[in-house]
Amino acid sequence: MLGTYIKLAYRNLLRNKTSTAIHSIGLSVGIVSALMILFYVDFEKSYENMHAKAANIYRITLDIYKGNEFVLNDSQTYQLQGQELKDQMPEVLDFVRMFPMESLEFENQEASLVSYENRVYFADESVFDIFSFDFLGFENLGKFNEPFKIVISESIARKYFDKTDVVGERLSFSYSENPLEIVGVMRDLPQNTHMKYDILISHATVPLVFDFYPRNLWSSHNEYTFLLMQDEVDLEEFNQKLLAYSKANMQLPDKVVVAEPIEDIHLYSNKTYEPEVNGSAETVNFLLMIGLLILFLAWINYINLSTAKAMDRAKEVGIRKTIGSSKSQLIFQFFIEAFLTNLLAGTLALLAFLMLLPYFREFTGLDLSLANFGEIRLAFLLAIVVLFGTLVSGFYPALVLSAFKPISVLKGKFSASANGVSLRKGLVYLQFTASVVLLCVTMAIYKQMDFLNSKDLGVDIDNTLVIKSPQGIESDSLRKGLLSSFESQVLQNSWVKAITLSGSVPGSEVKDMHSSSKVTKLGADNSQGSFIYYDYGVTANYAEVMGIELLAGKSMEPESPLESVWINEKALENLGFTTAEEAIGQKLTFYRGEHPSEIQGVFKNFHQRSPKEVYMPLILYRSSTPDNFIVKLNTADSKMAVEELNKIWSSVFPGYSYGYKFLSDTYHAQYEQEQQFAKTVLLFTLLSILIAGLGLFGLSAFMVQLRTKEIGVRTVLGASKPALLWILSKGFLGIVALSGLIAIPISYYLIQSWLGNYASRFDLSTDLFLVPSVFILLVAMLTVGSQTLKSAYANPVDSLKCD
């Protein structure tokens, strides 16, 4: 019996090739889109799952207040906090501190290979107990509790030694004459972890290479601290204990320690000094919604076309009921057809997905792979989609078609069913409303990206090269002389406009700057705490070279006193000054030596970080040996400039690695996540429009077919082609136009919610909603028009012969 149903369904699908093709293509596109988005979402939600104890690992952070006013969240903590919490709270089994380094120069002296590495942390030996590592079998981790020990990744081992069996070998680094002994080689970390490191140096090394470290027990919070907790710890209850601990700790004025699960960090944490730019749960959920929406749009096409073609099946149903078929048998028959269509679409989708996955991986820049997702999981997911799709897309058509009354069917009365027409209209409304909304949101994302890229930053980042100054020169006077020599030789070239030095550069990570929560006016009541202020050292001409506008005071000069500082408008506001002129000459509790600092100038706010973020309160001070050369080029031939600068570098700093980057690239990298999100949303928005267009194409083709005789009569009576086009398409176009109107308030709400994440945003205008609506209307006009014109130009004699 089942074989008969399948045979009948197969014949019916072959007999209606156009409908079958539209169903199959639409469904397969929907399934492929949903699978790709699910792979994307699954990857974003899989962060830290490589750690066996991930469910019990928490990171502690600091909420910082100024009195009762919340200032910010900081992801870094004090160096003694992990030990204190382990000693005082029984649910804390262990802890690990990870002290980040923004950039360190390493050298294999035997091979004379020198290079900068950016993914470097100092870590306690407990890091190997708390986190999971995949070692290559050459480890000697028992020695990691000693100073000057190092664990490196497989890539680093091959880079410096051209092999992986390197335990016992040594690497030199820029802050010490003592080499680092390699005690382990680990496999490269996967992409789905927020703590990405290629090199781990034993934490016992820190106080031996940084003399400030032993003095900063409670004065600086510069370390990531992770706790290994007992099973089934209640996070809310534990955070209440941390609140009580914070209030009782005299070392934590205006600060509250907060714990967060490590598995939540990537999508839900957006604190200062994060190890990397984290993802967004809102973005992931929005993409998931798009994937499900596209799949439902494809199922809607099936329902729409199946019910629209009800009259084609009416006589079949009437005859089969007359000869004894029951309603349940008919329902089963139509479900079999829906199943075969979904199965065909699922098979096509799987083949297309496997072919497109490498391109989608490259498109997203994520390590999406079938191995990570799981073949069994994919097969199960695809089976669920096919079965659920069969139920969703087959239920209503089966119910409608099986409910035909034989007598009414043979009289053709079903064609006038108001319910069928209303359903089809409602589904078309839903399809095109969704398409307009997605297109409006996509256009808003691109407008915001364009706004951020074109916004006046208050600082000049164009045609600018940043070169990391050499590390490891022990003598300050020698370092200063070499830096000066490099500057003077660079300036002798006509293709160089200017050169300066800076401790940080616009667009760099916040962790590349210093910060302090103890800056106030000298003598002011600081019992209510302080805001967080960021600072870095620059040479005297930094503001002029970078195009930063001075509002009051005098420019920085080489002979400016050590205690001199320059602040921006945001720092001026936080310090309580009403005008820039009022601040000049005032002293601050910002110590670079034994004496408080004096404000020499106030400069206009500029975006040290991207315009996505609010202006940060910034303090600049004079330094003769900052970490970065900033070279303003006077040529469009950047390749030549890089090569010539390398020659000068080699002559002044022989044996030191030459590391450079273009400032504009560094700055615009802050938008990388948004740009990738925009491209991904655009891709799937276009796919949703394709599915909606396919559905409208099939529906309009069928509706025109029903009116073939009417078209012939109107043509014989003298109706023009434009008149026929209008008569046949006005109903569809009215639905699509109304869908655009319905989409506007929905789009406005979604766009406003998304823009709330940005400190600077573009102004909404009517074209943001008008252009997508008109575009979708044009798509509908072309889709419907192609069908109506085909009928309008047909021979009326043939039309009148049509049954």
TALINJO-V247770 format. One record per residue. N is the residue number from 1. PSI is psi in radians with two decimals (none if undefined). OMEGA is omega in radians with two decimals (* if undefined). Layout:
N_PSI_OMEGA + N_PSI_OMEGA
This chain:
1_-0.78_3.14 + 2_-0.67_3.12 + 3_-0.62_3.11 + 4_-0.77_3.11 + 5_-0.76_-3.13 + 6_-0.74_3.14 + 7_-0.77_3.12 + 8_-0.75_3.13 + 9_-0.74_3.13 + 10_-0.78_3.13 + 11_-0.70_-3.14 + 12_-0.68_3.11 + 13_-0.67_3.11 + 14_-0.62_-3.10 + 15_-0.51_-3.14 + 16_1.18_-3.02 + 17_-0.72_-3.10 + 18_-0.86_3.13 + 19_-0.74_3.14 + 20_-0.73_3.14 + 21_-0.77_3.14 + 22_-0.78_3.10 + 23_-0.86_-3.04 + 24_-0.80_-3.13 + 25_-0.81_3.14 + 26_-0.82_3.14 + 27_-0.72_-3.12 + 28_-0.70_3.08 + 29_-0.73_3.12 + 30_-0.75_-3.12 + 31_-0.74_3.10 + 32_-0.80_-3.14 + 33_-0.80_-3.14 + 34_-0.72_3.13 + 35_-0.77_3.14 + 36_-0.78_-3.13 + 37_-0.67_3.11 + 38_-0.67_3.05 + 39_-0.78_3.13 + 40_-0.88_-3.10 + 41_-0.74_3.14 + 42_-0.71_3.12 + 43_-0.79_-3.12 + 44_-0.56_-3.12 + 45_-0.06_-3.07 + 46_0.09_-3.10 + 47_2.35_3.10 + 48_0.12_-3.12 + 49_-0.07_3.06 + 50_-0.21_-3.14 + 51_2.12_-3.09 + 52_-0.53_-3.09 + 53_0.35_-3.04 + 54_-0.65_-3.09 + 55_-0.36_-3.11 + 56_0.16_-3.13 + 57_2.24_3.12 + 58_2.59_3.01 + 59_2.39_3.05 + 60_2.46_-3.12 + 61_3.08_-3.12 + 62_2.20_2.90 + 63_2.16_-3.03 + 64_2.34_-3.10 + 65_2.74_2.93 + 66_1.67_-2.95 + 67_-2.14_3.09 + 68_-0.02_-3.08 + 69_2.13_3.11 + 70_2.35_-3.11 + 71_-1.03_-3.11 + 72_2.96_2.99 + 73_2.37_3.11 + 74_2.26_-3.10 + 75_-0.14_-3.13 + 76_2.65_-3.06 + 77_3.13_-3.13 + 78_2.72_-3.00 + 79_-0.36_-3.09 + 80_-0.05_-2.99 + 81_-0.68_3.14 + 82_-0.80_3.14 + 83_-0.71_3.14 + 84_-0.79_-3.11 + 85_-0.64_3.09 + 86_-0.67_-3.12 + 87_-0.57_-2.99 + 88_-0.34_-3.03 + 89_2.02_-3.05 + 90_-0.40_-3.14 + 91_-0.23_3.11 + 92_1.93_-3.10 + 93_-0.63_-3.10 + 94_3.01_3.12 + 95_2.80_3.02 + 96_2.38_3.04 + 97_2.43_3.10 + 98_1.95_-3.06 + 99_1.98_-3.01 + 100_2.58_3.00 + 101_2.24_-3.07 + 102_-0.60_3.13 + 103_2.23_3.11 + 104_2.52_3.12 + 105_2.16_-3.14 + 106_2.71_-3.09 + 107_2.34_2.89 + 108_1.76_-3.00 + 109_-0.58_-3.13 + 110_-0.61_-3.13 + 111_-0.02_-3.10 + 112_0.75_3.14 + 113_2.10_-3.11 + 114_2.39_3.13 + 115_2.68_3.03 + 116_2.49_3.04 + 117_2.38_-3.04 + 118_-0.33_-3.09 + 119_1.28_-3.02 + 120_2.33_3.07 + 121_2.53_2.86 + 122_2.36_-3.04 + 123_2.60_3.01 + 124_2.76_-3.14 + 125_-0.35_3.12 + 126_-0.15_3.13 + 127_-0.55_-3.10 + 128_-0.29_3.06 + 129_-0.57_-3.06 + 130_-0.81_3.14 + 131_2.80_3.13 + 132_2.35_3.13 + 133_2.60_3.06 + 134_1.69_-3.10 + 135_2.76_-3.09 + 136_0.09_3.07 + 137_0.20_-3.09 + 138_0.30_-2.97 + 139_2.68_3.02 + 140_1.12_-2.93 + 141_-0.24_3.13 + 142_-0.35_-3.11 + 143_-0.02_-3.03 + 144_-0.21_3.08 + 145_-0.04_3.12 + 146_2.75_3.09 + 147_2.71_3.02 + 148_0.69_3.00 + 149_2.66_-3.02 + 150_2.48_2.99 + 151_2.30_-3.07 + 152_2.83_3.10 + 153_2.89_3.11 + 154_-0.70_-3.13 + 155_-0.72_3.12 + 156_-0.70_3.12 + 157_-0.79_3.14 + 158_-0.57_-3.12 + 159_-0.78_-3.03 + 160_-0.43_-3.05 + 161_-0.15_-3.12 + 162_0.47_3.08 + 163_2.98_-3.13 + 164_-0.29_3.12 + 165_1.34_-2.99 + 166_0.20_3.08 + 167_2.28_-3.06 + 168_-0.35_3.06 + 169_2.96_-3.08 + 170_2.54_3.01 + 171_2.35_3.03 + 172_2.68_3.04 + 173_2.93_-2.79 + 174_-0.23_-3.04 + 175_0.10_-3.10 + 176_2.61_3.02 + 177_-0.37_3.13 + 178_2.23_3.09 + 179_2.85_3.13 + 180_2.24_3.12 + 181_2.24_3.14 + 182_2.14_-3.12 + 183_0.05_3.11 + 184_2.60_3.06 + 185_2.09_-3.11 + 186_2.73_3.04 + 187_2.65_3.13 + 188_2.43_-3.13 + 189_2.57_3.02 + 190_2.93_-3.08 + 191_-0.44_-3.02 + 192_1.02_2.95 + 193_2.47_-3.11 + 194_-0.33_3.09 + 195_1.64_-3.11 + 196_2.04_-3.13 + 197_2.50_3.03 + 198_-0.37_-3.08 + 199_2.27_3.01 + 200_2.19_3.11 + 201_2.44_-3.10 + 202_2.36_-3.07 + 203_-0.46_3.11 + 204_-0.23_3.13 + 205_-0.46_-2.99 + 206_-0.96_-3.10 + 207_-0.29_-3.13 + 208_-0.31_-3.13 + 209_-0.32_3.11 + 210_1.83_-3.05 + 211_-0.32_3.13 + 212_-0.38_-2.96 + 213_-0.85_-3.13 + 214_-0.39_-3.11 + 215_-0.21_-3.00 + 216_0.69_-3.09 + 217_-0.78_-3.10 + 218_0.24_-3.13 + 219_-0.32_3.14 + 220_2.34_3.06 + 221_1.78_-2.99 + 222_0.22_-3.04 + 223_2.55_2.96 + 224_2.29_-3.12 + 225_2.16_3.14 + 226_2.45_-3.14 + 227_2.43_2.96 + 228_2.05_-3.02 + 229_2.82_3.01 + 230_2.85_3.10 + 231_2.60_3.00 + 232_0.59_3.06 + 233_2.32_3.10 + 234_2.00_-3.03 + 235_-0.75_-3.11 + 236_-0.75_3.12 + 237_-0.70_3.14 + 238_-0.68_3.11 + 239_-0.50_3.04 + 240_-0.66_3.07 + 241_-0.66_3.10 + 242_-0.60_3.08 + 243_-0.78_3.11 + 244_-0.72_3.09 + 245_-0.75_-3.11 + 246_-0.74_-3.13 + 247_-0.55_-3.11 + 248_-0.27_-3.06 + 249_1.99_-3.11 + 250_-0.31_-3.14 + 251_-0.08_-3.06 + 252_0.98_3.10 + 253_2.32_3.09 + 254_0.49_3.11 + 255_2.49_3.11 + 256_2.23_3.10 + 257_2.32_-3.12 + 258_2.42_3.10 + 259_2.51_3.06 + 260_2.47_3.13 + 261_2.45_-3.13 + 262_-0.51_-3.13 + 263_-0.29_-3.13 + 264_-0.19_-2.96 + 265_-0.82_-3.02 + 266_-0.71_-3.04 + 267_-0.36_-2.98 + 268_-0.02_-3.10 + 269_2.26_3.12 + 270_1.10_-3.06 + 271_2.96_3.05 + 272_2.65_3.09 + 273_0.54_3.00 + 274_2.57_3.13 + 275_-0.51_3.10 + 276_2.94_3.06 + 277_2.10_-3.08 + 278_2.93_3.08 + 279_-2.93_-3.09 + 280_2.20_3.09 + 281_-0.61_3.11 + 282_-0.75_3.13 + 283_-0.81_-3.13 + 284_-0.78_-3.13 + 285_-0.61_3.11 + 286_-0.75_3.10 + 287_-0.67_3.09 + 288_-0.71_3.10 + 289_-0.71_3.11 + 290_-0.76_-3.14 + 291_-0.81_3.12 + 292_-0.65_3.13 + 293_-0.76_3.14 + 294_-0.71_3.13 + 295_-0.74_3.12 + 296_-0.60_3.07 + 297_-0.69_3.11 + 298_-0.73_3.10 + 299_-0.63_3.10 + 300_-0.70_3.09 + 301_-0.76_-3.12 + 302_-0.84_-3.13 + 303_-0.80_-3.08 + 304_-0.88_-3.08 + 305_-0.62_-3.13 + 306_-0.75_3.13 + 307_-0.58_3.12 + 308_-0.57_-3.13 + 309_0.34_-3.09 + 310_-0.67_-3.11 + 311_-0.53_3.08 + 312_-0.52_-3.10 + 313_-0.05_-3.01 + 314_-0.85_-3.11 + 315_-0.67_3.10 + 316_-0.82_-3.13 + 317_-0.76_-3.13 + 318_-0.78_-3.14 + 319_-0.77_-3.09 + 320_-0.60_3.08 + 321_-0.64_-3.13 + 322_-0.63_-3.10 + 323_0.14_2.95 + 324_0.04_3.12 + 325_2.36_3.11 + 326_2.89_3.13 + 327_-0.68_-3.13 + 328_-0.63_3.11 + 329_-0.67_3.11 + 330_-0.74_3.11 + 331_-0.77_3.13 + 332_-0.70_3.13 + 333_-0.79_-3.11 + 334_-0.52_3.05 + 335_-0.62_3.09 + 336_-0.73_3.11 + 337_-0.75_3.12 + 338_-0.70_3.14 + 339_-0.80_-3.14 + 340_-0.70_3.12 + 341_-0.80_3.13 + 342_-0.62_3.11 + 343_-0.75_3.09 + 344_-0.78_3.13 + 345_-0.70_3.12 + 346_-0.69_3.11 + 347_-0.81_3.09 + 348_-0.71_-3.13 + 349_-0.72_-3.13 + 350_-0.78_3.13 + 351_-0.79_3.14 + 352_-0.69_-3.11 + 353_-0.78_-3.14 + 354_-0.58_3.11 + 355_-0.61_-3.04 + 356_-0.28_-3.06 + 357_-0.78_3.11 + 358_-0.65_3.13 + 359_-0.66_3.11 + 360_-0.63_3.07 + 361_-0.78_3.11 + 362_-0.65_-3.13 + 363_-0.74_-3.10 + 364_-0.38_-3.07 + 365_0.22_-3.13 + 366_2.69_-3.11 + 367_1.11_-3.14 + 368_2.22_-3.12 + 369_2.65_3.11 + 370_-0.57_-3.13 + 371_-0.73_3.14 + 372_-0.67_-3.11 + 373_-0.69_3.12 + 374_2.19_-3.13 + 375_-0.74_-3.13 + 376_-0.71_3.13 + 377_-0.71_3.12 + 378_-0.76_3.14 + 379_-0.74_3.12 + 380_-0.75_3.13 + 381_-0.76_-3.14 + 382_-0.68_3.10 + 383_-0.73_3.11 + 384_-0.77_-3.13 + 385_-0.75_-3.13 + 386_-0.79_-3.12 + 387_-0.78_3.12 + 388_-0.68_3.09 + 389_-0.64_3.09 + 390_-0.77_3.14 + 391_-0.81_-3.08 + 392_-0.87_-3.05 + 393_-0.40_-3.08 + 394_-0.31_-3.01 + 395_-0.99_-3.06 + 396_-0.81_3.09 + 397_-0.74_3.13 + 398_-0.71_-3.13 + 399_-0.75_-3.12 + 400_-0.86_-3.05 + 401_-0.63_-3.11 + 402_-0.25_-3.09 + 403_-0.04_3.13 + 404_2.41_2.99 + 405_2.21_-3.03 + 406_-0.77_-3.09 + 407_-0.79_-3.13 + 408_-0.66_-3.11 + 409_-0.81_-3.08 + 410_-0.34_3.06 + 411_-0.09_3.09 + 412_0.38_-3.07 + 413_-0.32_-3.08 + 414_-0.43_-3.09 + 415_-0.35_-3.12 + 416_0.19_-3.09 + 417_2.06_3.13 + 418_-0.58_-3.13 + 419_-0.74_3.13 + 420_-0.75_3.12 + 421_-0.76_-3.12 + 422_-0.71_3.12 + 423_-0.84_-3.10 + 424_-0.73_3.11 + 425_-0.75_-3.13 + 426_-0.69_3.14 + 427_-0.66_3.08 + 428_-0.72_3.06 + 429_-0.84_-3.10 + 430_-0.79_-3.12 + 431_-0.90_-3.02 + 432_-0.46_3.00 + 433_-0.78_3.11 + 434_-0.72_-3.13 + 435_-0.75_3.13 + 436_-0.73_3.13 + 437_-0.84_-3.14 + 438_-0.69_-3.14 + 439_-0.67_3.09 + 440_-0.78_-3.14 + 441_-0.74_3.13 + 442_-0.77_3.13 + 443_-0.65_3.12 + 444_-0.71_3.13 + 445_-0.79_-3.14 + 446_-0.65_3.09 + 447_-0.70_3.12 + 448_-0.71_3.10 + 449_-0.74_3.11 + 450_-0.67_3.12 + 451_-0.78_-3.14 + 452_-0.70_-3.10 + 453_-0.48_-3.08 + 454_-0.08_-3.09 + 455_2.49_3.05 + 456_2.01_-3.05 + 457_-0.24_-3.06 + 458_0.07_3.12 + 459_2.51_-3.05 + 460_2.01_-3.12 + 461_-0.01_-3.05 + 462_2.55_3.04 + 463_0.78_-3.05 + 464_2.29_-3.13 + 465_2.35_3.11 + 466_2.19_-3.14 + 467_2.22_3.14 + 468_2.16_3.12 + 469_2.67_-3.03 + 470_2.50_3.09 + 471_2.80_3.01 + 472_0.09_3.05 + 473_1.89_-2.94 + 474_-0.68_-3.08 + 475_2.13_3.13 + 476_-0.66_-3.11 + 477_-0.68_3.10 + 478_-0.76_3.13 + 479_-0.80_-3.12 + 480_-0.73_-3.14 + 481_-0.72_3.13 + 482_-0.70_3.10 + 483_-0.73_3.13 + 484_-0.68_3.13 + 485_-0.73_3.12 + 486_-0.76_3.12 + 487_-0.86_-3.06 + 488_-0.66_3.13 + 489_-0.63_3.11 + 490_-0.73_-3.09 + 491_-0.24_3.12 + 492_-0.13_-3.10 + 493_2.37_-3.10 + 494_-0.40_-3.13 + 495_0.10_3.05 + 496_2.19_-3.14 + 497_-0.76_-3.13 + 498_2.86_3.09 + 499_2.50_3.10 + 500_3.05_3.11 + 501_2.61_-3.09 + 502_2.54_3.11 + 503_-0.43_3.08 + 504_2.91_3.13 + 505_2.65_3.10 + 506_2.35_3.13 + 507_-0.21_-3.14 + 508_2.89_-3.13 + 509_2.64_3.12 + 510_-0.56_-3.11 + 511_-0.21_3.09 + 512_-0.06_3.11 + 513_2.88_2.99 + 514_2.80_3.08 + 515_2.72_3.13 + 516_2.45_3.08 + 517_0.34_-3.08 + 518_0.61_3.13 + 519_2.08_3.07 + 520_3.02_2.98 + 521_2.44_3.12 + 522_2.22_3.13 + 523_-0.13_-3.14 + 524_2.77_3.10 + 525_1.92_-3.12 + 526_0.35_3.14 + 527_-0.37_3.12 + 528_0.19_3.08 + 529_-2.96_-3.05 + 530_2.76_2.97 + 531_2.95_3.02 + 532_2.23_3.09 + 533_2.46_3.14 + 534_2.55_-3.07 + 535_2.70_2.97 + 536_2.76_-3.09 + 537_2.56_3.13 + 538_2.85_3.01 + 539_2.98_-2.89 + 540_-0.58_-3.05 + 541_0.24_-3.04 + 542_-0.86_-3.08 + 543_-0.73_-3.12 + 544_-0.77_-3.11 + 545_-0.67_-3.07 + 546_0.01_3.07 + 547_0.56_3.13 + 548_2.28_-3.03 + 549_2.22_3.08 + 550_2.22_-3.10 + 551_-0.56_-3.11 + 552_2.74_3.12 + 553_-2.81_-3.10 + 554_2.73_-3.12 + 555_2.76_3.08 + 556_2.39_3.14 + 557_2.73_-3.12 + 558_-0.53_-3.10 + 559_0.15_3.11 + 560_2.44_-3.11 + 561_2.69_-3.12 + 562_-0.57_-3.06 + 563_0.01_-3.10 + 564_2.43_3.08 + 565_2.74_3.07 + 566_2.32_-3.05 + 567_2.75_3.09 + 568_3.09_-3.07 + 569_-0.63_-3.14 + 570_-0.73_3.07 + 571_-0.69_3.10 + 572_-0.79_-3.14 + 573_-0.80_-3.11 + 574_-0.56_-3.14 + 575_-0.21_3.05 + 576_0.20_3.08 + 577_2.51_3.14 + 578_-0.51_3.10 + 579_2.79_3.12 + 580_-0.70_-3.12 + 581_-0.61_-3.14 + 582_-0.53_-3.06 + 583_-0.41_-3.05 + 584_2.23_3.13 + 585_-0.17_-3.14 + 586_2.62_-3.10 + 587_2.60_-3.09 + 588_2.71_3.06 + 589_0.93_3.08 + 590_1.80_-2.99 + 591_2.20_2.96 + 592_-0.17_3.08 + 593_-2.39_3.14 + 594_-0.23_-3.01 + 595_2.64_3.08 + 596_2.79_-3.12 + 597_2.74_3.10 + 598_2.32_-3.13 + 599_2.04_3.12 + 600_-0.39_-3.11 + 601_2.76_3.08 + 602_2.18_-3.13 + 603_2.74_-3.12 + 604_2.53_3.07 + 605_2.36_2.94 + 606_2.79_-3.05 + 607_1.54_3.01 + 608_-0.71_2.95 + 609_3.13_-3.02 + 610_2.81_3.09 + 611_-0.09_3.02 + 612_-0.54_-3.02 + 613_2.79_3.09 + 614_2.78_3.07 + 615_2.37_3.10 + 616_2.47_3.05 + 617_2.05_-2.92 + 618_2.41_3.07 + 619_2.21_3.05 + 620_2.45_3.10 + 621_2.78_-3.09 + 622_2.33_3.09 + 623_2.47_-3.13 + 624_-0.22_-3.07 + 625_0.98_3.09 + 626_3.10_-2.96 + 627_-0.23_-3.01 + 628_2.28_2.90 + 629_2.37_3.04 + 630_1.98_-3.04 + 631_2.06_3.06 + 632_2.08_-3.09 + 633_2.62_3.13 + 634_0.51_-3.10 + 635_2.66_3.06 + 636_-0.16_-3.12 + 637_1.36_-3.06 + 638_-0.58_3.14 + 639_-0.77_3.10 + 640_-0.75_-3.11 + 641_-0.75_3.14 + 642_-0.75_-3.12 + 643_-0.74_-3.14 + 644_-0.68_3.10 + 645_-0.60_3.10 + 646_-0.68_3.11 + 647_-0.77_3.12 + 648_-0.75_3.14 + 649_-0.81_-3.10 + 650_-0.56_3.14 + 651_-0.57_-3.11 + 652_-0.68_-3.07 + 653_1.09_3.14 + 654_2.37_3.13 + 655_-0.12_3.11 + 656_2.47_-3.08 + 657_2.55_-3.10 + 658_1.78_-3.14 + 659_2.16_-3.09 + 660_2.84_3.03 + 661_2.71_3.08 + 662_2.31_-3.04 + 663_-0.68_-3.13 + 664_-0.64_3.11 + 665_-0.76_3.12 + 666_-0.74_-3.08 + 667_-0.82_-3.07 + 668_-0.24_3.06 + 669_-0.35_3.10 + 670_-0.38_-3.13 + 671_0.09_-3.01 + 672_-0.74_-3.12 + 673_-0.76_3.14 + 674_-0.69_-3.14 + 675_-0.68_3.09 + 676_-0.71_3.09 + 677_-0.74_-3.14 + 678_-0.78_-3.14 + 679_-0.70_-3.12 + 680_-0.77_3.12 + 681_-0.71_3.13 + 682_-0.77_-3.14 + 683_-0.87_-3.07 + 684_-0.39_3.01 + 685_-0.78_3.11 + 686_-0.65_3.10 + 687_-0.66_3.11 + 688_-0.65_3.09 + 689_-0.68_3.09 + 690_-0.78_-3.14 + 691_-0.77_3.12 + 692_-0.70_3.12 + 693_-0.69_3.09 + 694_-0.77_3.13 + 695_-0.75_3.13 + 696_-0.63_3.10 + 697_-0.86_3.14 + 698_-0.74_-3.12 + 699_-0.76_-3.13 + 700_-0.64_3.11 + 701_-0.73_-3.13 + 702_-0.74_-3.13 + 703_-0.64_3.08 + 704_-0.65_3.12 + 705_-0.69_3.12 + 706_-0.45_-3.07 + 707_0.37_-3.11 + 708_-0.79_-3.12 + 709_-0.69_3.10 + 710_-0.72_3.13 + 711_-0.74_3.12 + 712_-0.78_3.13 + 713_-0.82_-3.12 + 714_-0.65_3.12 + 715_-0.79_3.12 + 716_-0.63_3.14 + 717_0.02_3.01 + 718_0.20_3.13 + 719_2.40_-3.14 + 720_2.87_3.14 + 721_-0.78_3.09 + 722_-0.65_3.14 + 723_-0.76_3.10 + 724_-0.72_3.13 + 725_-0.76_-3.13 + 726_-0.79_-3.11 + 727_-0.75_-3.05 + 728_-0.45_-3.02 + 729_-0.21_-3.01 + 730_-0.58_3.13 + 731_-0.81_3.12 + 732_-0.79_-3.09 + 733_-0.59_3.08 + 734_-0.71_3.11 + 735_-0.78_-3.11 + 736_-0.69_3.13 + 737_-0.74_3.12 + 738_-0.59_3.07 + 739_-0.70_3.10 + 740_-0.71_3.12 + 741_-0.70_3.12 + 742_-0.61_-3.07 + 743_-0.43_-3.02 + 744_-0.94_-3.13 + 745_-0.59_3.11 + 746_-0.79_3.13 + 747_-0.74_-3.12 + 748_-0.77_-3.13 + 749_-0.82_-3.11 + 750_-0.73_-3.11 + 751_-0.76_3.13 + 752_-0.68_3.13 + 753_-0.74_-3.13 + 754_-0.72_-3.13 + 755_-0.30_3.10 + 756_-0.24_3.11 + 757_-0.06_-3.04 + 758_2.36_3.08 + 759_-0.61_3.08 + 760_2.35_-3.08 + 761_2.72_3.12 + 762_2.78_3.12 + 763_2.28_3.12 + 764_2.44_3.13 + 765_2.90_-3.07 + 766_-0.54_-3.10 + 767_-0.43_3.12 + 768_-0.57_-3.13 + 769_-0.50_-3.09 + 770_-0.80_-3.08 + 771_-0.86_3.10 + 772_-0.68_3.14 + 773_-0.77_3.13 + 774_-0.70_3.12 + 775_-0.82_3.13 + 776_-0.65_3.11 + 777_-0.70_3.11 + 778_-0.71_3.08 + 779_-0.78_3.13 + 780_-0.72_3.14 + 781_-0.75_3.12 + 782_-0.70_-3.12 + 783_-0.92_-3.12 + 784_-0.70_-3.09 + 785_-0.64_-3.14 + 786_-0.60_3.13 + 787_-0.76_-3.10 + 788_-0.68_3.12 + 789_-0.64_3.10 + 790_-0.74_3.12 + 791_-0.63_-3.10 + 792_-0.58_-3.12 + 793_0.01_3.12 + 794_2.73_3.11 + 795_2.11_-3.11 + 796_-0.46_3.11 + 797_-0.77_3.11 + 798_-0.65_3.13 + 799_-0.72_-3.10 + 800_-0.40_3.07 + 801_-0.30_-3.07 + 802_2.39_-3.14 + 803_none_*
